[in-house]
Amino acid sequence: MEYFSDLQKIAVIEYSLTIIPISSTLHMEDTIAHMIKCENRSPHNPFKFKKSKEEFHNEQAQQIAILSTIPGVREAKALRLLKAFGTITALSNASFKELSDVVGNAVAQSIVDFIHK
């Protein structure tokens, strides 16, 4: 079964090519179909949050993700804060009263504590 052994050695060692041994041309179709199927399959990680890459290219999505790290602030409240203040800088300069008008006293206090630590 060692056909073209010198050619195989050159292909693997010199050019870093992968050789897939197929015993018969009848199996080649199945092998190629399986390789295409595996290549097109997206990796699945059940512990990874299901956010697409496109979401994080958006500046607002990045700001929401940053604000969501503040205790008590989830995506909906982060969105309300961004609509009210426009930017994270404006939000960080807002008074407790301005924050509490948007998200309530408890979350406003959490934001103030987070920003001033």
N, C-alpha and C positions, 0 to 999 in steps of 0.2 A: 504494500500500500504506500510505499515511500516514492511516490511519483514526484519528480522535480524537486528533490530534497535540497539541492543547492539554491534553486530559485526561492524556495520557501524560507531558507535561512536568511538570504539577502533581504527578502520582503519583511521578515519579522525583525531582524537585528538592525539592518541599515536604515530601513524606512519606517520602522515602528508600526507596521500594518498588522491587522488581526487576520488570522487565517481560521476559517471555520471548516472543520472537516465534515464533508458530506459524502456518505458512502454511495449514494446513487443520485442521478439527476431527478429521479422521481421525488426525492425528499427536498430538493432545492426550493420548489414552489412553497411548500409549507414553512420551510425555514425563513425564507424572505418575508412571507406574510406575517410570521410571528415577530420578526425583527421590526417590521413597520408598526405593528400593533403596540409593541413595547415602547418604541420611540415616541409614539403619539400619546401614550398614556401619561397623564399628569401625576406627579407624585402625590400621595395622600398622607397627610399627617393629621391625625385626629386631635392633637393637642395644639395645633396652630390655629389662631383666629382666622376666620374666613374673610379676609379683606383682600380685594384685588389690588394689584400694583397701581392701577390707574387712580384709585382713590387717594393714594398718598402723593400723587403728582400734583394734586389740587391743593393750593395753599390753604383754603378753608378746611379741608379734611385734615391737614397737618395741624392746624390750630385747634381743631376739635379734639384730636388725639392728645395734644399737649394739655389742654384744659381738663380732659378726662382723667388725668393723673392726680388732680386735686381731690382729696377726700370729699365725698358727697356730691361731686360733679360728674354726671354721666353725660352721654351724648346729647340728649335733649336739652339739658340745662346749659351745656357748653354752646350749643347752637343759639339758645336764647341770649346768652351772654355776648356772643359775637354779633348777633343782630342789634343788640342794644348799644354795644361799645365799639364795634368795628374791628378793633385790633386787640391783641393781648397787652400791648403797651398802654392803650387807653383804659383797658380793664384794670391793669395794675395800678393806675393812677386814680381810679375811681374811689369815692368815699364809701364807707360802710352803708350809709343811707342809700346811695345810688345802687349799690350791689343788692341790698336787701329788697329794694323795690322790684328787682328783676327776678331774684331766686329765693327770697325769704331770708329770715334772720340767721338760721342755723348754717345754711350753706354760705351765706355772705361772711359769717364769722370764720368759717373754714377757709375761705379764699383769702381773707385778710391774714389769718395765721400762716397760711402757706406762703404767701408773698413776702411777708415780713420776717420770715425765719432765716 
